Amino acid sequence: MAGRAGGDLAAAVSRAGGLGMIGVGASTSPEWIREQAAVAREGGNFGIGLMVWALTEEVFDAAVEAGPTVVSLAFGDPSPWVVRAHAAGISVVAPVNDMPQVRQALEAEVDVLCVQGTDAGGHTGRIGTMPLMQQVLGYTAVHAPGVPIAVAGGVGTGRGLAAVLAAGADAAWIGTALLASPESLGSEELKAAAVTSSSRSTVLTGIYDRAEQVAWDTATWPTRTVRNDFVDRYGDDASVTDEELVAARAPGGRYADDLKLHAGQAVGLVRQREPAGETVARMAQEAGELLKRF
């Protein structure tokens, strides 16, 4: 949720009983982290999501100094940063997209695993949420029975939350469900598009990172995004060059104004522009009612 989850969204989620997160992108400044953390703190406990491959000392220090309850260390080996977070009294969540990443995170002694399936929006892996969740739950039951498991990717309603809890997970990690909330960052056009998009509208691609010249490992972590003319033109074009993609999205380029909306397959469940706290509370209530059946 880098670029979408700031202090207002984090505070709203935490006030509703969740743990709100601030999403830090590859070019986020330490000053922005401090500003957003001050807002998030008004809602209670909060976390900060960091991208390991792009993480700098300055950004990590700013995140730690902001005093979050947890930091998320995603998209890379968390081990260089875990000890330092623990020394500051901060718990560490590691989003994982396959079993090698699970073992790597456990060896780094993270506190929580977040299973992120390919259903998720933005940068994600290539294994579906349900198969990966079952693999991770089975593995940790034997090899790391005390490590809590959160699940991300496709959880957009109370039914989805109930499903992962019934399977044995400890929590769900939601993002797409909150894209249209008034507290999320982004334009009104983006929020309106989230409400009208369908689950079939999303695809996996690496062309945005290439067009923006961002050094993502797109083979491991492609981006799930909502289709537009730019994606339809170049998404499956194996011959397109980086130069062509940059030109297509540059000011004045043919696809410069195409709306970029990174969203998961659960975007088909977003059908109203609802305050984030109401979404979280409704999901929890629905899940509680469904779990009474067991």
Backbone as CSV, one residue per row, in Angstrom:
resi,resn,N_x,N_y,N_z,CA_x,CA_y,CA_z,C_x,C_y,C_z
1,MET,0.819,-1.218,0.000,0.000,0.000,0.000,0.852,1.267,0.000
2,ALA,2.103,1.155,-0.427,2.906,2.361,-0.582,2.214,3.297,-1.559
3,GLY,2.121,4.565,-1.177,1.421,5.533,-2.002,-0.062,5.619,-1.729
4,ARG,-0.596,4.712,-0.937,-2.020,4.712,-0.605,-2.266,4.733,0.903
5,ALA,-1.348,4.175,1.676,-1.549,4.066,3.122,-0.672,5.068,3.857
6,GLY,-1.279,6.170,4.259,-0.604,7.174,5.063,-1.119,7.163,6.488
7,GLY,-0.840,8.229,7.205,-1.213,8.295,8.609,-2.705,8.272,8.856
8,ASP,-3.480,8.942,8.018,-4.934,8.967,8.214,-5.538,7.576,8.107
9,LEU,-5.113,6.812,7.105,-5.646,5.461,6.940,-5.208,4.568,8.090
10,ALA,-3.952,4.662,8.476,-3.464,3.852,9.588,-4.233,4.152,10.869
11,ALA,-4.467,5.420,11.142,-5.192,5.799,12.355,-6.617,5.277,12.334
12,ALA,-7.279,5.364,11.185,-8.662,4.904,11.077,-8.763,3.409,11.312
13,VAL,-7.839,2.650,10.752,-7.845,1.195,10.932,-7.592,0.837,12.392
14,SER,-6.647,1.502,13.020,-6.332,1.201,14.419,-7.482,1.567,15.347
15,ARG,-8.134,2.671,15.088,-9.286,3.049,15.918,-10.399,2.009,15.839
16,ALA,-10.496,1.331,14.711,-11.552,0.337,14.513,-11.178,-1.028,15.075
17,GLY,-9.989,-1.151,15.645,-9.591,-2.410,16.254,-8.554,-3.187,15.486
18,GLY,-8.140,-2.683,14.321,-7.070,-3.329,13.578,-5.730,-2.719,13.940
19,LEU,-4.726,-3.054,13.168,-3.416,-2.426,13.316,-3.113,-1.719,12.005
20,GLY,-3.257,-0.410,11.999,-3.047,0.359,10.782,-1.581,0.441,10.412
21,MET,-1.319,0.411,9.111,0.046,0.449,8.596,0.259,1.666,7.705
22,ILE,1.451,2.224,7.784,1.907,3.254,6.855,2.774,2.572,5.805
23,GLY,2.471,2.777,4.537,3.229,2.139,3.468,4.344,3.029,2.954
24,VAL,5.570,2.528,3.010,6.742,3.289,2.588,7.222,2.758,1.241
25,GLY,7.344,3.644,0.265,7.774,3.258,-1.069,9.270,3.369,-1.263
26,ALA,9.708,3.082,-2.485,11.138,3.067,-2.788,11.769,4.449,-2.690
27,SER,10.986,5.500,-2.890,11.538,6.858,-2.870,10.981,7.711,-1.734
28,THR,10.361,7.079,-0.754,9.781,7.820,0.370,10.876,8.464,1.216
29,SER,10.639,9.681,1.645,11.637,10.398,2.438,11.444,10.144,3.927
30,PRO,12.513,10.257,4.717,12.382,10.162,6.169,11.416,11.200,6.733
31,GLU,11.393,12.385,6.135,10.498,13.439,6.624,9.037,13.019,6.482
32,TRP,8.701,12.395,5.363,7.325,11.930,5.150,6.951,10.882,6.189
33,ILE,7.857,9.988,6.495,7.591,8.959,7.505,7.287,9.609,8.845
34,ARG,8.085,10.586,9.235,7.862,11.252,10.520,6.518,11.973,10.542
35,GLU,6.180,12.642,9.463,4.903,13.365,9.396,3.714,12.409,9.501
36,GLN,3.758,11.334,8.743,2.636,10.399,8.730,2.535,9.615,10.033
37,ALA,3.661,9.309,10.640,3.642,8.600,11.918,2.977,9.441,13.001
38,ALA,3.202,10.746,12.976,2.560,11.624,13.956,1.049,11.576,13.820
39,VAL,0.558,11.468,12.591,-0.885,11.357,12.358,-1.388,9.984,12.787
40,ALA,-0.669,8.940,12.401,-1.089,7.574,12.728,-1.153,7.353,14.229
41,ARG,-0.243,7.960,14.954,-0.160,7.771,16.403,-1.434,8.219,17.110
42,GLU,-2.170,9.123,16.501,-3.416,9.593,17.105,-4.475,8.496,17.173
43,GLY,-4.313,7.457,16.360,-5.265,6.352,16.371,-4.872,5.215,17.284
44,GLY,-3.688,5.302,17.898,-3.206,4.222,18.760,-1.988,3.556,18.154
45,ASN,-1.855,2.258,18.393,-0.727,1.518,17.836,-0.784,1.520,16.306
46,PHE,0.376,1.489,15.693,0.443,1.468,14.232,1.721,0.766,13.811
47,GLY,1.806,0.447,12.533,2.997,-0.174,11.982,3.483,0.581,10.763
48,ILE,4.690,0.255,10.326,5.280,0.865,9.134,5.786,-0.245,8.225
49,GLY,5.353,-0.211,6.975,5.768,-1.210,6.001,6.950,-0.727,5.183
50,LEU,8.020,-1.509,5.174,9.259,-1.152,4.485,9.587,-2.185,3.407
51,MET,10.238,-1.739,2.339,10.654,-2.624,1.256,12.156,-2.853,1.362
52,VAL,12.550,-4.089,1.655,13.945,-4.378,1.970,14.887,-4.017,0.832
53,TRP,14.510,-4.330,-0.395,15.445,-4.120,-1.509,15.798,-2.643,-1.703
54,ALA,14.904,-1.751,-1.267,15.137,-0.314,-1.440,15.482,0.387,-0.126
55,LEU,15.605,-0.362,0.949,15.729,0.241,2.273,17.105,0.868,2.485
56,THR,17.091,2.094,3.003,18.330,2.796,3.337,18.420,2.981,4.844
57,GLU,19.611,3.289,5.310,19.807,3.534,6.740,18.922,4.680,7.220
58,GLU,18.820,5.732,6.424,18.054,6.907,6.826,16.569,6.582,6.968
59,VAL,16.042,5.829,6.019,14.623,5.469,6.069,14.357,4.514,7.228
60,PHE,15.229,3.531,7.417,15.036,2.601,8.528,15.103,3.333,9.866
61,ASP,16.069,4.206,10.026,16.194,4.954,11.281,14.953,5.804,11.534
62,ALA,14.431,6.438,10.494,13.226,7.254,10.655,12.045,6.396,11.071
63,ALA,11.942,5.205,10.499,10.847,4.302,10.857,10.955,3.864,12.310
64,VAL,12.140,3.500,12.737,12.336,3.063,14.127,12.073,4.211,15.095
65,GLU,12.581,5.385,14.780,12.407,6.546,15.659,10.952,6.984,15.764
66,ALA,10.132,6.606,14.776,8.711,6.958,14.807,7.938,6.158,15.844
67,GLY,8.533,5.100,16.361,7.918,4.344,17.441,6.751,3.461,17.063
68,PRO,6.811,2.745,15.935,5.706,1.851,15.594,5.701,0.611,16.476
69,THR,4.559,-0.042,16.543,4.479,-1.325,17.239,5.196,-2.403,16.448
70,VAL,5.047,-2.361,15.128,5.693,-3.332,14.248,6.271,-2.618,13.031
71,VAL,7.260,-3.241,12.427,7.661,-2.889,11.070,7.498,-4.130,10.214
72,SER,7.096,-3.912,8.993,7.016,-4.985,8.011,8.227,-4.877,7.104
73,LEU,8.942,-5.989,6.938,10.130,-6.023,6.087,9.841,-6.946,4.914
74,ALA,9.445,-6.349,3.802,8.972,-7.109,2.647,9.952,-7.035,1.487
75,PHE,9.840,-8.005,0.580,10.543,-7.986,-0.706,12.060,-7.974,-0.542
76,GLY,12.557,-8.995,0.119,13.990,-9.124,0.306,14.307,-9.810,1.620
77,ASP,15.577,-10.057,1.855,16.031,-10.737,3.065,15.932,-9.788,4.259
78,PRO,15.092,-10.099,5.252,14.924,-9.180,6.382,16.045,-9.241,7.406
79,SER,16.909,-10.257,7.320,17.846,-10.528,8.411,18.748,-9.356,8.793
80,PRO,19.214,-8.506,7.876,20.084,-7.409,8.322,19.399,-6.395,9.232
81,TRP,18.068,-6.385,9.237,17.340,-5.342,9.940,16.606,-5.839,11.180
82,VAL,16.432,-7.145,11.307,15.584,-7.685,12.377,16.157,-7.384,13.756
83,VAL,17.435,-7.642,13.948,18.047,-7.430,15.262,17.918,-5.972,15.684
84,ARG,18.089,-5.070,14.757,18.006,-3.643,15.079,16.584,-3.238,15.449
85,ALA,15.603,-3.805,14.775,14.219,-3.520,15.146,13.917,-4.066,16.534
86,HIS,14.343,-5.293,16.789,14.110,-5.893,18.104,14.804,-5.099,19.209
87,ALA,15.982,-4.591,18.927,16.708,-3.806,19.930,15.951,-2.545,20.308
88,ALA,15.120,-2.059,19.390,14.302,-0.874,19.650,12.935,-1.237,20.218
89,GLY,12.712,-2.521,20.487,11.439,-2.953,21.047,10.322,-3.058,20.029
90,ILE,10.680,-3.200,18.764,9.698,-3.247,17.679,9.613,-4.661,17.126
91,SER,8.409,-5.183,16.999,8.210,-6.499,16.403,8.343,-6.419,14.885
92,VAL,8.672,-7.548,14.274,8.911,-7.593,12.832,7.961,-8.579,12.162
93,VAL,7.273,-8.091,11.138,6.451,-8.930,10.272,7.189,-9.107,8.951
94,ALA,7.213,-10.338,8.449,7.829,-10.591,7.149,6.783,-11.105,6.175
95,PRO,6.374,-10.306,5.196,5.534,-10.835,4.122,6.328,-11.846,3.295
96,VAL,5.690,-12.970,2.967,6.370,-14.039,2.232,5.496,-14.483,1.070
97,ASN,6.143,-14.818,-0.040,5.428,-15.181,-1.258,5.701,-16.597,-1.735
98,ASP,6.622,-17.291,-1.072,6.894,-18.690,-1.402,7.611,-19.330,-0.217
99,MET,7.837,-20.643,-0.292,8.410,-21.350,0.846,9.873,-20.990,1.108
100,PRO,10.718,-20.772,0.111,12.074,-20.314,0.430,12.086,-19.014,1.229
101,GLN,11.170,-18.108,0.921,11.084,-16.872,1.693,10.609,-17.142,3.117
102,VAL,9.746,-18.117,3.289,9.293,-18.493,4.634,10.477,-18.949,5.473
103,ARG,11.271,-19.855,4.923,12.418,-20.366,5.674,13.433,-19.258,5.953
104,GLN,13.631,-18.384,4.995,14.555,-17.262,5.187,14.086,-16.360,6.326
105,ALA,12.793,-16.067,6.354,12.246,-15.192,7.392,12.338,-15.834,8.768
106,LEU,12.066,-17.129,8.844,12.149,-17.815,10.133,13.589,-17.873,10.629
107,GLU,14.527,-18.077,9.729,15.938,-18.068,10.124,16.360,-16.697,10.638
108,ALA,15.712,-15.655,10.132,16.012,-14.292,10.587,15.328,-13.962,11.911
109,GLU,14.501,-14.881,12.400,13.800,-14.748,13.682,12.813,-13.585,13.683
110,VAL,12.048,-13.481,12.610,10.960,-12.501,12.595,9.876,-12.953,13.564
111,ASP,9.003,-12.047,13.927,7.970,-12.351,14.917,6.685,-12.878,14.295
112,VAL,6.368,-12.418,13.096,5.118,-12.782,12.421,5.408,-13.000,10.943
113,LEU,4.770,-14.016,10.361,4.801,-14.198,8.915,3.493,-13.698,8.326
114,CYS,3.574,-12.987,7.224,2.382,-12.587,6.483,2.416,-13.280,5.127
115,VAL,1.551,-14.248,4.949,1.464,-14.990,3.693,0.768,-14.109,2.666
116,GLN,1.479,-13.718,1.629,0.895,-12.867,0.593,0.783,-13.652,-0.707
117,GLY,-0.451,-13.957,-1.090,-0.679,-14.675,-2.330,-0.730,-13.750,-3.525
118,THR,-0.681,-14.342,-4.699,-0.672,-13.560,-5.935,-1.985,-12.835,-6.185
119,ASP,-3.030,-13.166,-5.427,-4.296,-12.444,-5.500,-4.135,-10.988,-5.076
120,ALA,-3.083,-10.696,-4.310,-2.895,-9.370,-3.719,-2.582,-8.318,-4.775
121,GLY,-2.873,-7.069,-4.442,-2.591,-5.959,-5.332,-1.189,-5.424,-5.164
122,GLY,-0.737,-4.662,-6.155,0.611,-4.131,-6.111,1.634,-5.239,-6.300
123,HIS,2.820,-5.045,-5.772,3.856,-6.062,-5.913,3.505,-7.284,-5.074
124,THR,3.626,-8.429,-5.677,3.190,-9.662,-5.038,3.956,-10.829,-5.642
125,GLY,3.630,-12.037,-5.181,4.294,-13.223,-5.708,3.494,-13.873,-6.813
126,ARG,3.757,-15.163,-7.026,3.130,-15.871,-8.140,2.350,-17.104,-7.701
127,ILE,2.205,-17.310,-6.398,1.450,-18.449,-5.876,0.153,-17.932,-5.275
128,GLY,-0.959,-18.617,-5.558,-2.254,-18.203,-5.046,-2.304,-18.198,-3.529
129,THR,-3.158,-17.361,-2.985,-3.251,-17.212,-1.533,-3.607,-18.519,-0.841
130,MET,-4.631,-19.208,-1.314,-5.073,-20.429,-0.640,-4.008,-21.523,-0.636
131,PRO,-3.389,-21.877,-1.769,-2.340,-22.892,-1.722,-1.161,-22.488,-0.844
132,LEU,-0.726,-21.229,-0.959,0.422,-20.789,-0.171,0.091,-20.778,1.310
133,MET,-1.093,-20.322,1.664,-1.498,-20.321,3.067,-1.443,-21.725,3.650
134,GLN,-1.965,-22.696,2.920,-1.972,-24.067,3.425,-0.562,-24.624,3.574
135,GLN,0.312,-24.301,2.621,1.701,-24.745,2.732,2.368,-24.152,3.967
136,VAL,2.176,-22.859,4.164,2.842,-22.181,5.276,2.282,-22.649,6.615
137,LEU,0.970,-22.779,6.714,0.382,-23.252,7.967,0.850,-24.660,8.297
138,GLY,0.935,-25.523,7.290,1.421,-26.878,7.525,2.875,-26.896,7.945
139,TYR,3.685,-26.074,7.303,5.114,-26.033,7.617,5.367,-25.468,9.009
140,THR,4.734,-24.364,9.325,4.991,-23.737,10.622,4.412,-24.544,11.775
141,ALA,3.366,-25.308,11.533,2.822,-26.157,12.596,3.873,-27.131,13.101
142,VAL,4.781,-27.529,12.224,5.837,-28.475,12.584,7.120,-27.761,12.988
143,HIS,7.509,-26.750,12.223,8.835,-26.154,12.379,8.858,-24.840,13.155
144,ALA,7.729,-24.168,13.285,7.689,-22.883,14.003,6.309,-22.689,14.614
145,PRO,5.927,-23.581,15.531,4.543,-23.561,16.026,4.143,-22.309,16.782
146,GLY,5.075,-21.507,17.246,4.706,-20.318,18.004,4.630,-19.047,17.188
147,VAL,4.898,-19.129,15.898,4.936,-17.927,15.065,3.547,-17.632,14.501
148,PRO,2.974,-16.474,14.804,1.653,-16.125,14.259,1.711,-15.949,12.742
149,ILE,0.577,-16.253,12.101,0.475,-16.166,10.650,-0.658,-15.220,10.273
150,ALA,-0.341,-14.206,9.481,-1.359,-13.362,8.856,-1.445,-13.743,7.381
151,VAL,-2.578,-13.449,6.769,-2.787,-13.816,5.364,-3.235,-12.592,4.579
152,ALA,-2.595,-12.368,3.442,-2.926,-11.239,2.569,-3.147,-11.740,1.152
153,GLY,-4.067,-11.078,0.458,-4.328,-11.425,-0.932,-5.706,-12.013,-1.109
154,GLY,-6.658,-11.195,-1.516,-8.002,-11.686,-1.774,-8.953,-11.619,-0.605
155,VAL,-8.497,-11.125,0.538,-9.377,-11.008,1.707,-10.057,-9.643,1.629
156,GLY,-11.320,-9.637,1.207,-11.995,-8.370,0.988,-13.296,-8.197,1.730
157,THR,-13.749,-9.252,2.412,-14.997,-9.204,3.174,-14.832,-10.011,4.452
158,GLY,-15.878,-9.988,5.278,-15.866,-10.818,6.470,-15.784,-12.297,6.150
159,ARG,-16.316,-12.701,5.013,-16.215,-14.105,4.614,-14.756,-14.503,4.384
160,GLY,-14.012,-13.627,3.728,-12.602,-13.914,3.513,-11.835,-13.967,4.817
161,LEU,-12.126,-13.044,5.717,-11.487,-13.052,7.027,-11.816,-14.327,7.781
162,ALA,-13.084,-14.719,7.776,-13.483,-15.953,8.452,-12.775,-17.158,7.852
163,ALA,-12.609,-17.163,6.540,-11.979,-18.302,5.868,-10.544,-18.505,6.333
164,VAL,-9.761,-17.425,6.409,-8.363,-17.597,6.800,-8.244,-17.912,8.289
165,LEU,-9.132,-17.363,9.102,-9.109,-17.691,10.529,-9.510,-19.139,10.759
166,ALA,-10.521,-19.602,10.044,-10.960,-20.992,10.185,-9.875,-21.959,9.735
167,ALA,-9.055,-21.538,8.780,-7.975,-22.394,8.289,-6.823,-22.501,9.278
168,GLY,-6.785,-21.604,10.264,-5.737,-21.661,11.268,-4.838,-20.452,11.323
169,ALA,-5.074,-19.470,10.445,-4.291,-18.235,10.504,-4.733,-17.397,11.698
170,ASP,-3.901,-16.446,12.069,-4.178,-15.610,13.236,-4.759,-14.254,12.875
171,ALA,-4.617,-13.843,11.629,-5.086,-12.519,11.224,-5.129,-12.447,9.707
172,ALA,-5.802,-11.425,9.215,-5.765,-11.094,7.787,-5.121,-9.729,7.620
173,TRP,-4.484,-9.543,6.487,-3.813,-8.288,6.147,-4.525,-7.756,4.915
174,ILE,-5.215,-6.646,5.034,-6.044,-6.169,3.928,-5.513,-4.855,3.369
175,GLY,-5.689,-4.682,2.077,-5.265,-3.453,1.427,-6.265,-2.983,0.397
176,THR,-6.529,-3.826,-0.594,-7.446,-3.451,-1.665,-8.808,-3.037,-1.132
177,ALA,-9.274,-3.700,-0.082,-10.590,-3.387,0.487,-10.688,-1.950,0.976
178,LEU,-9.539,-1.304,1.194,-9.522,0.052,1.744,-9.167,1.115,0.707
179,LEU,-8.962,0.713,-0.540,-8.504,1.664,-1.557,-9.462,2.825,-1.779
180,ALA,-10.763,2.554,-1.684,-11.754,3.596,-1.977,-12.140,4.410,-0.754
181,SER,-11.524,4.138,0.383,-11.888,4.856,1.602,-11.441,6.309,1.522
182,PRO,-12.143,7.207,2.195,-11.730,8.616,2.172,-10.369,8.847,2.807
183,GLU,-9.940,7.932,3.682,-8.662,8.121,4.364,-7.464,7.680,3.528
184,SER,-7.687,6.899,2.488,-6.557,6.433,1.689,-6.020,7.570,0.824
185,LEU,-4.742,7.503,0.522,-4.131,8.489,-0.360,-4.493,8.164,-1.807
186,GLY,-4.364,9.132,-2.677,-4.718,8.908,-4.071,-5.865,9.803,-4.490
187,SER,-6.021,9.942,-5.785,-7.013,10.853,-6.338,-8.424,10.304,-6.219
188,GLU,-9.382,11.199,-6.372,-10.780,10.774,-6.400,-11.030,9.856,-7.591
189,GLU,-10.331,10.088,-8.673,-10.472,9.240,-9.860,-10.033,7.810,-9.558
190,LEU,-8.941,7.658,-8.827,-8.473,6.327,-8.448,-9.490,5.612,-7.572
191,LYS,-10.047,6.326,-6.621,-11.010,5.715,-5.711,-12.280,5.308,-6.446
192,ALA,-12.713,6.146,-7.372,-13.884,5.797,-8.174,-13.611,4.564,-9.025
193,ALA,-12.405,4.465,-9.563,-12.044,3.309,-10.381,-12.005,2.031,-9.560
194,ALA,-11.599,2.137,-8.300,-11.582,0.955,-7.439,-12.986,0.395,-7.244
195,VAL,-13.970,1.278,-7.184,-15.357,0.846,-6.968,-15.933,0.179,-8.214
196,THR,-15.516,0.607,-9.375,-16.113,0.104,-10.616,-15.328,-1.042,-11.254
197,SER,-14.127,-1.318,-10.783,-13.316,-2.383,-11.379,-13.818,-3.756,-10.947
198,SER,-13.573,-4.746,-11.774,-13.948,-6.122,-11.449,-12.702,-6.941,-11.149
199,SER,-12.890,-8.113,-10.575,-11.756,-8.990,-10.290,-11.037,-9.399,-11.565
200,ARG,-11.772,-9.503,-12.665,-11.165,-9.877,-13.938,-10.388,-8.725,-14.565
201,SER,-10.497,-7.544,-13.991,-9.790,-6.375,-14.532,-8.305,-6.387,-14.214
202,THR,-7.879,-7.211,-13.261,-6.492,-7.149,-12.809,-5.608,-8.150,-13.538
203,VAL,-4.355,-7.757,-13.725,-3.358,-8.621,-14.360,-2.023,-8.443,-13.653
204,LEU,-1.130,-9.404,-13.857,0.237,-9.297,-13.367,1.131,-8.768,-14.482
205,THR,1.977,-7.823,-14.143,2.870,-7.246,-15.142,4.079,-6.617,-14.461
206,GLY,5.106,-6.359,-15.245,6.268,-5.634,-14.737,6.522,-4.346,-15.481
207,ILE,5.579,-3.957,-16.344,5.865,-2.828,-17.236,5.896,-1.478,-16.527
208,TYR,5.155,-1.330,-15.436,5.205,-0.038,-14.744,6.587,0.201,-14.138
209,ASP,7.166,-0.827,-13.537,8.496,-0.662,-12.954,9.524,-0.342,-14.030
210,ARG,9.379,-0.965,-15.171,10.303,-0.671,-16.273,10.091,0.752,-16.794
211,ALA,8.841,1.163,-16.923,8.553,2.510,-17.416,9.038,3.583,-16.451
212,GLU,8.978,3.274,-15.159,9.392,4.235,-14.137,10.855,4.056,-13.746
213,GLN,11.514,3.073,-14.367,12.931,2.797,-14.133,13.226,2.548,-12.654
214,VAL,12.377,1.709,-12.073,12.534,1.292,-10.683,13.091,-0.129,-10.681
215,ALA,14.092,-0.375,-9.860,14.869,-1.615,-9.949,14.239,-2.791,-9.211
216,TRP,12.974,-3.035,-9.464,12.309,-4.201,-8.877,12.770,-5.479,-9.577
217,ASP,12.793,-6.580,-8.830,12.957,-7.918,-9.401,11.568,-8.378,-9.830
218,THR,11.177,-8.017,-11.040,9.808,-8.282,-11.481,9.566,-9.749,-11.795
219,ALA,10.623,-10.529,-11.970,10.434,-11.964,-12.164,9.916,-12.607,-10.881
220,THR,10.390,-12.118,-9.748,9.953,-12.645,-8.453,8.716,-11.925,-7.946
221,TRP,8.685,-10.611,-8.125,7.589,-9.793,-7.600,6.983,-8.922,-8.702
222,PRO,6.119,-9.476,-9.515,5.404,-8.658,-10.494,4.369,-7.785,-9.789
223,THR,3.727,-6.938,-10.546,2.718,-6.039,-9.998,1.334,-6.455,-10.468
224,ARG,0.405,-6.593,-9.513,-0.993,-6.809,-9.909,-1.658,-5.442,-10.005
225,THR,-2.157,-5.142,-11.168,-2.705,-3.823,-11.453,-3.973,-3.951,-12.284
226,VAL,-4.765,-2.913,-12.292,-5.988,-2.895,-13.097,-5.628,-2.531,-14.538
227,ARG,-6.195,-3.263,-15.453,-5.899,-3.049,-16.868,-6.301,-1.648,-17.338
228,ASN,-5.507,-1.132,-18.263,-5.841,0.093,-18.995,-5.223,-0.037,-20.387
229,ASP,-5.288,0.993,-21.190,-4.757,0.899,-22.556,-3.252,0.624,-22.567
230,PHE,-2.520,1.237,-21.634,-1.074,1.017,-21.540,-0.767,-0.450,-21.250
231,VAL,-1.470,-1.005,-20.277,-1.255,-2.409,-19.907,-1.672,-3.336,-21.043
232,ASP,-2.804,-3.046,-21.664,-3.263,-3.893,-22.765,-2.297,-3.854,-23.950
233,ARG,-1.691,-2.712,-24.179,-0.774,-2.589,-25.317,0.549,-3.294,-25.057
234,TYR,1.107,-3.146,-23.865,2.467,-3.615,-23.638,2.597,-4.782,-22.657
235,GLY,1.550,-5.105,-21.938,1.664,-6.097,-20.875,2.161,-7.449,-21.331
236,ASP,1.767,-7.885,-22.517,2.179,-9.189,-23.036,3.190,-9.079,-24.175
237,ASP,3.754,-7.910,-24.358,4.696,-7.679,-25.455,6.118,-7.941,-24.969
238,ALA,6.621,-9.127,-25.249,7.951,-9.502,-24.772,9.061,-8.737,-25.482
239,SER,8.745,-8.117,-26.600,9.777,-7.429,-27.376,9.915,-5.951,-27.041
240,VAL,8.994,-5.417,-26.240,9.025,-3.989,-25.961,10.270,-3.633,-25.155
241,THR,10.871,-2.506,-25.466,12.079,-2.070,-24.769,11.732,-1.129,-23.623
242,ASP,12.671,-0.993,-22.699,12.473,-0.050,-21.601,12.298,1.369,-22.137
243,GLU,13.037,1.704,-23.176,12.955,3.041,-23.753,11.548,3.326,-24.284
244,GLU,10.939,2.331,-24.905,9.577,2.500,-25.409,8.594,2.710,-24.264
245,LEU,8.768,1.948,-23.187,7.862,2.068,-22.046,8.011,3.424,-21.364
246,VAL,9.244,3.869,-21.204,9.483,5.186,-20.601,8.822,6.272,-21.441
247,ALA,8.993,6.201,-22.746,8.417,7.211,-23.636,6.898,7.180,-23.615
248,ALA,6.331,5.991,-23.510,4.874,5.857,-23.523,4.227,6.504,-22.310
249,ARG,4.936,6.497,-21.172,4.376,7.042,-19.934,4.895,8.442,-19.608
250,ALA,5.863,8.912,-20.358,6.418,10.246,-20.104,5.382,11.317,-20.437
251,PRO,5.495,12.512,-19.833,4.575,13.603,-20.175,4.505,13.811,-21.684
252,GLY,3.292,13.813,-22.192,3.112,13.945,-23.626,3.117,12.634,-24.368
253,GLY,3.457,11.538,-23.672,3.470,10.222,-24.291,2.062,9.713,-24.546
254,ARG,1.967,8.696,-25.393,0.653,8.200,-25.810,-0.173,7.710,-24.630
255,TYR,0.492,7.131,-23.629,-0.239,6.557,-22.501,0.063,7.286,-21.188
256,ALA,0.495,8.529,-21.297,0.895,9.288,-20.106,-0.250,9.475,-19.126
257,ASP,-1.462,9.596,-19.631,-2.596,9.917,-18.769,-3.416,8.699,-18.362
258,ASP,-2.995,7.508,-18.753,-3.726,6.308,-18.347,-3.650,6.144,-16.831
259,LEU,-4.781,5.869,-16.226,-4.858,5.755,-14.767,-4.127,4.506,-14.289
260,LYS,-3.197,4.687,-13.365,-2.467,3.557,-12.780,-3.097,3.200,-11.442
261,LEU,-3.770,2.060,-11.396,-4.421,1.603,-10.173,-3.935,0.197,-9.857
262,HIS,-3.032,0.091,-8.898,-2.592,-1.214,-8.428,-3.629,-1.730,-7.429
263,ALA,-4.197,-2.878,-7.715,-5.243,-3.441,-6.861,-5.240,-4.950,-6.995
264,GLY,-5.704,-5.623,-5.943,-5.786,-7.068,-5.958,-7.090,-7.555,-6.558
265,GLN,-7.215,-8.871,-6.657,-8.422,-9.447,-7.238,-9.660,-9.168,-6.388
266,ALA,-9.459,-8.831,-5.123,-10.590,-8.464,-4.269,-11.173,-7.111,-4.629
267,VAL,-10.614,-6.428,-5.618,-11.189,-5.146,-6.037,-12.619,-5.338,-6.531
268,GLY,-12.941,-6.531,-6.991,-14.313,-6.813,-7.408,-15.302,-6.822,-6.268
269,LEU,-14.801,-6.807,-5.043,-15.655,-6.761,-3.854,-15.812,-5.346,-3.311
270,VAL,-15.064,-4.404,-3.853,-15.149,-3.006,-3.405,-16.274,-2.342,-4.182
271,ARG,-17.385,-2.096,-3.519,-18.548,-1.573,-4.224,-19.119,-0.304,-3.611
272,GLN,-18.406,0.263,-2.650,-18.836,1.536,-2.089,-17.632,2.262,-1.508
273,ARG,-17.751,3.562,-1.416,-16.687,4.381,-0.853,-16.989,4.576,0.623
274,GLU,-16.466,3.679,1.395,-16.808,3.549,2.806,-15.611,3.942,3.667
275,PRO,-15.830,4.652,4.775,-14.724,4.944,5.683,-14.001,3.669,6.107
276,ALA,-12.697,3.754,6.224,-11.894,2.570,6.507,-12.300,1.892,7.810
277,GLY,-12.594,2.686,8.826,-12.991,2.102,10.100,-14.262,1.288,9.993
278,GLU,-15.191,1.750,9.168,-16.435,1.005,8.972,-16.176,-0.302,8.234
279,THR,-15.276,-0.277,7.270,-14.923,-1.504,6.553,-14.324,-2.530,7.500
280,VAL,-13.383,-2.102,8.319,-12.727,-3.012,9.257,-13.728,-3.572,10.264
281,ALA,-14.558,-2.705,10.824,-15.540,-3.153,11.812,-16.547,-4.117,11.195
282,ARG,-16.993,-3.818,9.984,-17.964,-4.690,9.316,-17.365,-6.061,9.023
283,MET,-16.128,-6.080,8.547,-15.481,-7.356,8.272,-15.337,-8.191,9.536
284,ALA,-14.952,-7.551,10.629,-14.795,-8.281,11.887,-16.127,-8.838,12.375
285,GLN,-17.185,-8.031,12.269,-18.501,-8.492,12.705,-18.989,-9.655,11.843
286,GLU,-18.853,-9.529,10.528,-19.281,-10.597,9.628,-18.512,-11.886,9.901
287,ALA,-17.210,-11.769,10.085,-16.400,-12.953,10.351,-16.801,-13.605,11.667
288,GLY,-17.039,-12.779,12.687,-17.459,-13.327,13.973,-18.749,-14.109,13.878
289,GLU,-19.703,-13.579,13.129,-20.979,-14.279,12.963,-20.791,-15.598,12.220
290,LEU,-19.987,-15.587,11.185,-19.763,-16.809,10.412,-19.026,-17.867,11.219
291,LEU,-18.077,-17.442,12.040,-17.291,-18.407,12.810,-18.090,-19.048,13.939
292,LYS,-19.224,-18.462,14.277,-20.089,-19.086,15.282,-20.655,-20.410,14.798
293,ARG,-20.585,-20.648,13.504,-21.109,-21.887,12.948,-20.238,-23.085,13.312
294,PHE,-19.011,-22.828,13.751,-18.085,-23.937,14.006,-18.041,-24.279,15.485
